[in-house]
């Protein structure tokens, strides 16, 4: 949409960065953001601007647009008084535009609509403005038209913000109160906290207390992001700035925490609803000696991205590792890339799963994060009342000629279409309910290919529903392999089982005895493949002679193979796991 490019122009306009023409997404500081051209981490910058003879201080937060990073958006909104809703004039309203508008609307913030990329030959600003008016009931005369890349109309943005957005409501005379909404780790000073000052002021040397843990800290430095950390003498009400206060442990920084001065307690701010992990995956070091280093890297990275949940896990096949919870599959992919690039670690990530729920007859419920926790067939019959899986309320926006393919994709993935409406004469907004498990595999690839890249998709959690779930196990010579087990809907078992057996047959090396690969669910075998044994040609030395001589040698070999199969163990090499985990689902 051009959010980070608009941020560049505003920072140039206010003199925070110089106008060299080389500024490209200055606030996208991570390597992964520059490579993919997306914003992953919300970044903050302060700007000074003179308007009608008065000097204004504004704090800008550039947020991601993708649904997987909506937690970054909701955290940033808690520190703001107003938001710019940026819509691409060439593409019109997208699914995440709708989701982010309602996030800001729910917080009661002033929403300033703007159309970007109006200079493109394919831009249709009137049509996009009409979509905004019909979808959000915003008067189209209020919408600013601009191009962040060329700078056209950018000079109207800051005056519009000053006119529309109310100033912060706090008072400098009240006791100090601040909301912690972001953190990161610096190897020289430890944990750095980004805070929105709601009341009072703070300076170096003050002692502050955390409402969450009641721990006391001495402030060693305060400053603003300009756009790099710039020390100041104090931070006052309404400002957003960073504070370093000798926080050494990563676990001490709690996002959403309220800080106050020692001996001046205040009522804590409401904070945030903790992020709910929607996708779980096992993370294991490729080399077991790297475990401690990887542990430290994951801790530092989860400080910077607090929406990831971490639990230790051990697998018989892959050794010690973690079960990490993410907000979506892009979030998982970006986390893996950051681990590899920022901390130089090699990791193996297992196939993503979603948290299932088991309802027992005695009224208790249990969450299943790994297939190993899923009850066996006997327990299912005796004590389980229902198995539940998470559903999402999904929104897709696409041109009307793809309506048939989209409806087909939704029903193929066990979805239930709720309604579809035309937001203008050529674009359709489709609402449906889908099982979360169907989204975490290749749903986005299918969506983009069926709509030739035009569809945008967004979803939010919609609770649990009863579903016919089974655990599919992989057996090698009747021995189960725990790392390859999976929980799925009964309708998918046969296709997934056959696919898994075929892939295993390709990666398992031949042994001196037959290896039987089976996939089973509920005690029934659904697919079978055999890796044939290596055989020595025992009849090679027979030249002519009676057939009984050959049969005797073949029977002797057969007995030996039978004995060998009894004692032989099939070891799956790590390469086999790697090729199965990384194969496209």
Secondary structure, 3 states (H helix, E strand, C coil): CCHHHHHHHHHHHCCCCCCCCCCCCCCCCCHHHHHHCCCCCCEEEEEEEEECCEEEEEEEEECCCCHHHHHHHHHHHCCCCEEEEEEECCCECCHHHHHHHHHHHHCCCEEEEEEECCCCCCCCHHHHHHHHHHHHCCCHHHCEECECCCCECCHHHHHHHHHHCCCCCCCCCCCCEEEEEEEEEECCCEEEEEEEEEECEEECCCEEEECCCCCEEECCEEEEECCCEEECCEEECCCEEEEECCCCCHHHCCCCCEEEECCCCCCCCCCCCCCCCCEEEEEEECCHHHHHHHHHHHHHHHHHCCCCEEEEEEECCCEEEEEEEECCHHHHHHHHHHHHHHCCCCEEECCCECCEEEEECCCCEEEECCHHHCCCHHHHHHCEEEEEEEEEEEEEEEEHHHHHHHHHHHHHCCCEEEEEEECCCCEEEEEEEEEHHHHCCCHHHHHHHHCCCCCEEEEEEEEEEECCEEEEEEEECCEECHHHCEEEEHHHHHHHHHHHHHHHHHHCCCCCCCEEEEEEECCEEEEEEEECCCCCCCCCCCCCCCHHHHHHHHHHHHHHHHHHHHHCCCCCCHHHHHHHHHCCC
